[in-house]
Amino acid sequence: MGVNVKLSDDFVAEAKRYGAIHHRSLPRQIEYWSHMGKIAEENPELPFSLIKDILIARQEEDCEEYVLD
């Protein structure tokens, strides 16, 4: 479900820059920041880098093993 939200021009410009660097669309970049912020808020004892590494490891677990021919 799409929802319209008012965001500051500065925030949108920054999200576009970060999104371009990480090959994410503007909505995906904002969703990523939102997701990371939620996890960080729920786990204040964990550093951002550890949260990021955990999420990457979970993604890799979902992928099938690549076999070289």
C-alpha positions, 0 to 999 in steps of 0.5 A: 500500500502506497502512502504519501509522506511529506519529507524535507527537500534536504532529506530527499536529496541526501537519500537520492545521493546515498541511493545512487551510491548503493544502486537503490531507488529513492523509495528503497533507500528510504525503506532501507534507512527506516528498516535499519533505524527500527532495528537499531532502536530495538537493539541499542546495544548493537553497533550499526556495522554489526546490524548490517553484517547480520542482515547481509549474512541472513541474505546470504543464507537465503541464496542457493550455493553457487557451484563452479563448473 
